[in-house]
Amino acid sequence: MSAPGVNPTDLPERETARAILIDPSDRLLLICYEAARDVDPARPGKRDFWYTPGGGREPGETPQQTCLRELAEETGLTGLTLGPVVAHRACPQTLFSRKRFVRETYFLVRAPHDRIDTSRLQETEGDPVLDVRWWTPTALAVPGLVIDPAGIPALFRDILAGHVPASPRDLAAAL
């Protein structure tokens, strides 16, 4: 999500790898953060938003290595097998305290179970983590829920319906 008046060319770039992490009960894992600014102009003061697990690439890492490292840090899940790249996004990310132009790669990942360990999550994040939750497709339709990027619920529903994108979906168009 981009803030009004932010020039993307003025922002430092960040390559990230994120996961569409689905458990055996076909639920999607999302992390709720407190944004550095309002997330909805129609609701002043609303600052909570949900985001997929993942994070920034470190020097020398491939996107696959980044995704696996971030999942281990944020969820405690290790030994995972990454599925295909199902989406990408390149846009200003201004919800976090450190504003950046992000280039995100989204991998499909199936978790072997729903047990996660978030004990290291806050120490690896620069912004307040408010909650971590597994979501059903129906629960994601709750009015007022802010998910970034906005195209995540539709992508999740398509994957569950057996329609894994043949080429990565552009989630920047869903803003």
C-alpha positions as a LaTeX table, in Angstrom:
\begin{tabular}{lrrr}
\hline
Residue & $x$ (\AA) & $y$ (\AA) & $z$ (\AA) \\
\hline
Met1 & 0.00 & 0.00 & 0.00 \\
Ser2 & 1.27 & 3.39 & $-0.92$ \\
Ala3 & 0.82 & 6.57 & 1.07 \\
Pro4 & $-0.44$ & 9.70 & $-0.70$ \\
Gly5 & 2.38 & 11.97 & $-1.77$ \\
Val6 & 5.11 & 9.28 & $-1.61$ \\
Asn7 & 7.38 & 9.26 & $-4.65$ \\
Pro8 & 8.45 & 5.63 & $-5.29$ \\
Thr9 & 11.74 & 6.78 & $-6.79$ \\
Asp10 & 12.69 & 8.35 & $-3.43$ \\
Leu11 & 12.37 & 5.05 & $-1.55$ \\
Pro12 & 15.18 & 2.52 & $-1.00$ \\
Glu13 & 14.54 & $-0.80$ & $-2.77$ \\
Arg14 & 14.06 & $-4.10$ & $-0.97$ \\
Glu15 & 13.88 & $-7.57$ & $-2.53$ \\
Thr16 & 11.63 & $-9.86$ & $-0.50$ \\
Ala17 & 10.37 & $-13.43$ & $-0.55$ \\
Arg18 & 6.97 & $-14.21$ & 0.96 \\
Ala19 & 4.90 & $-17.34$ & 1.48 \\
Ile20 & 1.34 & $-18.27$ & 0.74 \\
Leu21 & 1.55 & $-20.73$ & 3.64 \\
Ile22 & $-1.37$ & $-23.18$ & 3.78 \\
Asp23 & $-1.91$ & $-25.78$ & 6.50 \\
Pro24 & $-3.45$ & $-29.29$ & 6.09 \\
Ser25 & $-6.89$ & $-27.83$ & 6.92 \\
Asp26 & $-6.60$ & $-25.45$ & 3.95 \\
Arg27 & $-6.08$ & $-22.33$ & 6.04 \\
Leu28 & $-3.76$ & $-19.44$ & 5.19 \\
Leu29 & $-1.31$ & $-18.03$ & 7.74 \\
Leu30 & $-1.25$ & $-14.24$ & 8.06 \\
Ile31 & 0.53 & $-11.93$ & 10.47 \\
Cys32 & $-1.17$ & $-8.80$ & 11.81 \\
Tyr33 & 1.02 & $-5.71$ & 12.13 \\
Glu34 & 0.43 & $-2.24$ & 13.51 \\
Ala35 & 0.99 & 0.14 & 10.62 \\
Ala36 & 2.99 & 3.32 & 10.84 \\
Arg37 & 0.02 & 5.19 & 9.35 \\
Asp38 & $-3.72$ & 4.75 & 8.86 \\
Val39 & $-4.49$ & 1.83 & 6.53 \\
Asp40 & $-7.89$ & 3.05 & 5.35 \\
Pro41 & $-8.71$ & 6.72 & 4.63 \\
Ala42 & $-12.38$ & 6.00 & 5.35 \\
Arg43 & $-11.50$ & 4.82 & 8.89 \\
Pro44 & $-9.13$ & 7.29 & 10.57 \\
Gly45 & $-7.10$ & 5.64 & 13.29 \\
Lys46 & $-7.31$ & 2.12 & 11.82 \\
Arg47 & $-3.76$ & 0.84 & 11.83 \\
Asp48 & $-3.93$ & $-2.95$ & 11.83 \\
Phe49 & $-3.31$ & $-4.93$ & 8.66 \\
Trp50 & $-2.56$ & $-8.56$ & 7.76 \\
Tyr51 & 0.47 & $-9.62$ & 5.73 \\
Thr52 & 1.98 & $-12.91$ & 4.60 \\
Pro53 & 5.06 & $-14.33$ & 6.34 \\
Gly54 & 8.35 & $-13.51$ & 4.67 \\
Gly55 & 10.91 & $-10.78$ & 4.48 \\
Gly56 & 13.97 & $-9.22$ & 2.94 \\
Arg57 & 16.71 & $-11.00$ & 1.03 \\
Glu58 & 20.12 & $-11.01$ & 2.60 \\
Pro59 & 23.28 & $-10.68$ & 0.46 \\
Gly60 & 24.01 & $-13.89$ & $-1.44$ \\
Glu61 & 20.59 & $-15.45$ & $-0.80$ \\
Thr62 & 18.28 & $-16.72$ & $-3.49$ \\
Pro63 & 14.57 & $-15.90$ & $-3.14$ \\
Gln64 & 14.02 & $-19.57$ & $-2.18$ \\
Gln65 & 16.62 & $-19.39$ & 0.61 \\
Thr66 & 15.10 & $-16.14$ & 1.85 \\
Cys67 & 11.61 & $-17.60$ & 2.00 \\
Leu68 & 12.76 & $-20.69$ & 3.93 \\
Arg69 & 14.86 & $-18.62$ & 6.37 \\
Glu70 & 12.03 & $-16.17$ & 7.00 \\
Leu71 & 9.51 & $-18.99$ & 7.57 \\
Ala72 & 11.87 & $-20.58$ & 10.11 \\
Glu73 & 12.34 & $-17.24$ & 11.91 \\
Glu74 & 8.69 & $-16.20$ & 11.90 \\
Thr75 & 6.89 & $-19.53$ & 12.30 \\
Gly76 & 9.49 & $-22.02$ & 13.55 \\
Leu77 & 8.71 & $-24.25$ & 10.55 \\
Thr78 & 11.80 & $-25.90$ & 9.06 \\
Gly79 & 12.36 & $-28.60$ & 6.45 \\
Leu80 & 9.66 & $-27.14$ & 4.23 \\
Thr81 & 9.49 & $-27.64$ & 0.49 \\
Leu82 & 8.69 & $-24.58$ & $-1.54$ \\
Gly83 & 6.11 & $-24.85$ & $-4.26$ \\
Pro84 & 5.97 & $-22.65$ & $-7.33$ \\
Val85 & 6.15 & $-18.88$ & $-7.45$ \\
Val86 & 2.47 & $-17.92$ & $-7.58$ \\
Ala87 & 2.67 & $-14.13$ & $-7.45$ \\
His88 & 4.90 & $-11.09$ & $-7.45$ \\
Arg89 & 4.52 & $-7.43$ & $-6.64$ \\
Ala90 & 6.64 & $-4.32$ & $-7.16$ \\
Cys91 & 5.36 & $-1.19$ & $-5.42$ \\
Pro92 & 5.92 & 1.29 & $-2.60$ \\
Gln93 & 5.38 & $-0.30$ & 0.83 \\
Thr94 & 4.61 & 2.54 & 3.22 \\
Leu95 & 2.68 & 0.77 & 5.98 \\
Phe96 & 5.83 & $-0.15$ & 7.89 \\
Ser97 & 7.97 & 2.38 & 9.74 \\
Arg98 & 10.77 & 1.91 & 7.18 \\
Lys99 & 9.22 & 2.86 & 3.85 \\
Arg100 & 10.62 & 1.08 & 0.83 \\
Phe101 & 9.96 & 0.18 & $-2.76$ \\
Val102 & 9.48 & $-3.60$ & $-2.52$ \\
Arg103 & 9.94 & $-6.29$ & $-5.12$ \\
Glu104 & 8.13 & $-9.29$ & $-3.65$ \\
Thr105 & 8.17 & $-12.92$ & $-4.80$ \\
Tyr106 & 5.40 & $-15.14$ & $-3.38$ \\
Phe107 & 5.92 & $-18.91$ & $-3.08$ \\
Leu108 & 3.20 & $-21.47$ & $-2.47$ \\
Val109 & 4.12 & $-23.48$ & 0.63 \\
Arg110 & 2.19 & $-26.34$ & 2.23 \\
Ala111 & 2.80 & $-26.68$ & 5.98 \\
Pro112 & 2.88 & $-30.25$ & 7.31 \\
His113 & 0.81 & $-29.19$ & 10.34 \\
Asp114 & $-0.67$ & $-26.06$ & 11.93 \\
Arg115 & 1.70 & $-25.85$ & 14.91 \\
Ile116 & 3.85 & $-22.76$ & 14.68 \\
Asp117 & 6.33 & $-21.12$ & 17.02 \\
Thr118 & 6.25 & $-17.32$ & 16.83 \\
Ser119 & 8.60 & $-16.76$ & 19.79 \\
Arg120 & 11.24 & $-15.18$ & 17.50 \\
Leu121 & 8.82 & $-13.19$ & 15.38 \\
Gln122 & 8.85 & $-9.88$ & 17.24 \\
Glu123 & 12.63 & $-9.86$ & 17.59 \\
Thr124 & 13.01 & $-10.10$ & 13.81 \\
Glu125 & 10.44 & $-7.40$ & 13.03 \\
Gly126 & 10.83 & $-3.65$ & 13.16 \\
Asp127 & 7.11 & $-3.00$ & 13.59 \\
Pro128 & 4.69 & $-4.19$ & 16.28 \\
Val129 & 3.19 & $-7.64$ & 15.66 \\
Leu130 & $-0.41$ & $-7.76$ & 16.93 \\
Asp131 & $-1.50$ & $-11.31$ & 16.04 \\
Val132 & $-0.73$ & $-14.40$ & 13.98 \\
Arg133 & $-3.61$ & $-16.50$ & 12.73 \\
Trp134 & $-4.64$ & $-19.26$ & 10.32 \\
Trp135 & $-7.54$ & $-18.07$ & 8.12 \\
Thr136 & $-10.19$ & $-19.92$ & 6.14 \\
Pro137 & $-11.31$ & $-18.39$ & 2.84 \\
Thr138 & $-14.67$ & $-17.51$ & 4.42 \\
Ala139 & $-13.06$ & $-15.77$ & 7.41 \\
Leu140 & $-11.01$ & $-13.59$ & 5.05 \\
Ala141 & $-14.25$ & $-12.04$ & 3.80 \\
Val142 & $-14.86$ & $-10.25$ & 7.13 \\
Pro143 & $-15.82$ & $-6.61$ & 6.48 \\
Gly144 & $-13.13$ & $-4.13$ & 7.49 \\
Leu145 & $-10.27$ & $-6.62$ & 7.34 \\
Val146 & $-7.23$ & $-5.04$ & 5.66 \\
Ile147 & $-4.92$ & $-7.49$ & 3.88 \\
Asp148 & $-1.85$ & $-6.31$ & 2.02 \\
Pro149 & $-1.74$ & $-6.93$ & $-0.86$ \\
Ala150 & $-5.49$ & $-6.90$ & $-1.37$ \\
Gly151 & $-5.28$ & $-9.70$ & $-3.97$ \\
Ile152 & $-4.14$ & $-12.34$ & $-1.45$ \\
Pro153 & $-7.65$ & $-13.68$ & $-0.60$ \\
Ala154 & $-8.55$ & $-14.22$ & $-4.28$ \\
Leu155 & $-5.21$ & $-15.92$ & $-4.94$ \\
Phe156 & $-5.74$ & $-18.16$ & $-1.90$ \\
Arg157 & $-9.26$ & $-19.14$ & $-3.04$ \\
Asp158 & $-7.99$ & $-19.91$ & $-6.55$ \\
Ile159 & $-5.19$ & $-22.13$ & $-5.18$ \\
Leu160 & $-7.65$ & $-24.05$ & $-2.99$ \\
Ala161 & $-9.91$ & $-24.53$ & $-6.03$ \\
Gly162 & $-6.96$ & $-26.14$ & $-7.84$ \\
His163 & $-6.14$ & $-23.13$ & $-9.98$ \\
Val164 & $-2.48$ & $-22.52$ & $-9.19$ \\
Pro165 & $-1.37$ & $-19.74$ & $-11.56$ \\
Ala166 & 0.68 & $-21.04$ & $-14.48$ \\
Ser167 & 2.67 & $-17.81$ & $-14.35$ \\
Pro168 & 3.02 & $-15.55$ & $-11.30$ \\
Arg169 & 0.04 & $-13.27$ & $-10.69$ \\
Asp170 & 0.81 & $-9.54$ & $-10.42$ \\
Leu171 & $-0.52$ & $-8.46$ & $-7.02$ \\
Ala172 & 0.39 & $-4.80$ & $-7.55$ \\
Ala173 & $-2.70$ & $-4.52$ & $-9.75$ \\
Ala174 & $-4.84$ & $-5.47$ & $-6.74$ \\
Leu175 & $-3.94$ & $-2.34$ & $-4.73$ \\
\hline
\end{tabular}
